[in-house]
Amino acid sequence: FIILFYIFYIVSFNVLLFYCIV
């Protein structure tokens, strides 16, 4: 399902951002 992939992409992007800030 495309929406699931989109959610996964957003979550992984947020995790990356979080690790960059911390």
C-alpha distance matrix in Angstrom:
0.0 3.8 5.6 5.6 6.8 9.0 10.4 11.1 12.8 14.9 15.9 17.1 18.9 20.6 21.7 23.1 24.9 26.2 27.7 29.3 30.9 32.1
3.8 0.0 3.8 5.5 5.2 6.3 8.8 10.0 10.6 12.5 14.4 15.5 16.6 18.6 20.1 21.2 22.7 24.4 26.0 27.2 28.9 30.4
5.6 3.8 0.0 3.8 5.4 4.9 6.2 8.6 9.7 10.6 12.3 14.2 15.2 16.5 18.4 20.0 21.0 22.5 24.5 25.8 27.0 28.6
5.6 5.5 3.8 0.0 3.8 5.4 5.1 6.2 8.6 10.0 10.6 12.3 14.2 15.4 16.5 18.4 20.0 21.0 22.7 24.4 25.8 26.9
6.8 5.2 5.4 3.8 0.0 3.8 5.5 5.0 6.1 8.7 9.9 10.5 12.2 14.3 15.3 16.5 18.3 19.9 21.2 22.6 24.4 25.7
9.0 6.3 4.9 5.4 3.8 0.0 3.8 5.4 5.0 6.3 8.7 10.0 10.6 12.4 14.3 15.4 16.6 18.4 20.2 21.2 22.7 24.4
10.4 8.8 6.2 5.1 5.5 3.8 0.0 3.8 5.4 5.1 6.2 8.6 9.8 10.6 12.3 14.2 15.3 16.4 18.5 20.0 21.1 22.5
11.1 10.0 8.6 6.2 5.0 5.4 3.8 0.0 3.8 5.5 5.2 6.1 8.5 9.9 10.6 12.3 14.2 15.2 16.6 18.4 20.0 21.0
12.8 10.6 9.7 8.6 6.1 5.0 5.4 3.8 0.0 3.8 5.5 5.3 6.1 8.6 10.0 10.6 12.3 14.2 15.5 16.6 18.5 20.0
14.9 12.5 10.6 10.0 8.7 6.3 5.1 5.5 3.8 0.0 3.8 5.6 5.1 6.2 8.7 9.9 10.5 12.2 14.4 15.3 16.5 18.3
15.9 14.4 12.3 10.6 9.9 8.7 6.2 5.2 5.5 3.8 0.0 3.8 5.4 5.1 6.2 8.7 9.8 10.4 12.4 14.3 15.3 16.4
17.1 15.5 14.2 12.3 10.5 10.0 8.6 6.1 5.3 5.6 3.8 0.0 3.8 5.4 5.0 6.2 8.6 9.7 10.6 12.4 14.3 15.3
18.9 16.6 15.2 14.2 12.2 10.6 9.8 8.5 6.1 5.1 5.4 3.8 0.0 3.8 5.4 5.1 6.2 8.6 10.0 10.6 12.4 14.3
20.6 18.6 16.5 15.4 14.3 12.4 10.6 9.9 8.6 6.2 5.1 5.4 3.8 0.0 3.8 5.4 5.0 6.0 8.7 9.8 10.5 12.2
21.7 20.1 18.4 16.5 15.3 14.3 12.3 10.6 10.0 8.7 6.2 5.0 5.4 3.8 0.0 3.8 5.4 5.0 6.2 8.6 9.9 10.5
23.1 21.2 20.0 18.4 16.5 15.4 14.2 12.3 10.6 9.9 8.7 6.2 5.1 5.4 3.8 0.0 3.8 5.4 5.2 6.2 8.8 10.0
24.9 22.7 21.0 20.0 18.3 16.6 15.3 14.2 12.3 10.5 9.8 8.6 6.2 5.0 5.4 3.8 0.0 3.8 5.5 5.1 6.3 8.6
26.2 24.4 22.5 21.0 19.9 18.4 16.4 15.2 14.2 12.2 10.4 9.7 8.6 6.0 5.0 5.4 3.8 0.0 3.8 5.4 5.2 6.1
27.7 26.0 24.5 22.7 21.2 20.2 18.5 16.6 15.5 14.4 12.4 10.6 10.0 8.7 6.2 5.2 5.5 3.8 0.0 3.8 5.5 5.1
29.3 27.2 25.8 24.4 22.6 21.2 20.0 18.4 16.6 15.3 14.3 12.4 10.6 9.8 8.6 6.2 5.1 5.4 3.8 0.0 3.8 5.6
30.9 28.9 27.0 25.8 24.4 22.7 21.1 20.0 18.5 16.5 15.3 14.3 12.4 10.5 9.9 8.8 6.3 5.2 5.5 3.8 0.0 3.8
32.1 30.4 28.6 26.9 25.7 24.4 22.5 21.0 20.0 18.3 16.4 15.3 14.3 12.2 10.5 10.0 8.6 6.1 5.1 5.6 3.8 0.0
